[in-house]
């Protein structure tokens, strides 16, 4: 499992191997996040290692939240993929398959 981050003001979604299939770690992380001033709500999914944090941007920002999680060792922004990177990688895979299919058709691509 890899790290992932997606952010829009007031909402931060991460995926982290720290909670992936680990209820105890998920509980610890969620309790910690709930204690941060400005956090309104959060959802976590242990099977996917995903946490979605809804927060008040007037009280706390994305960078602060990520920094706090990194200091605990629960997230790594350096190793995280963004939504744009995931879309690019998946699009490249689809195009590769499409090209192979087109090549296999009589006459290929012209």
Secondary structure, 3 states (H helix, E strand, C coil): CCEEEEEECCEEEEECCCCCCCHHHHHHHHHHHHCCCCEEEEEEECCCCEEEEEECCCCCCHHHHHHHHHHCCCCCHHHEEEHHHHHHHHHHHHHHHHHHHHHHCCCCCC
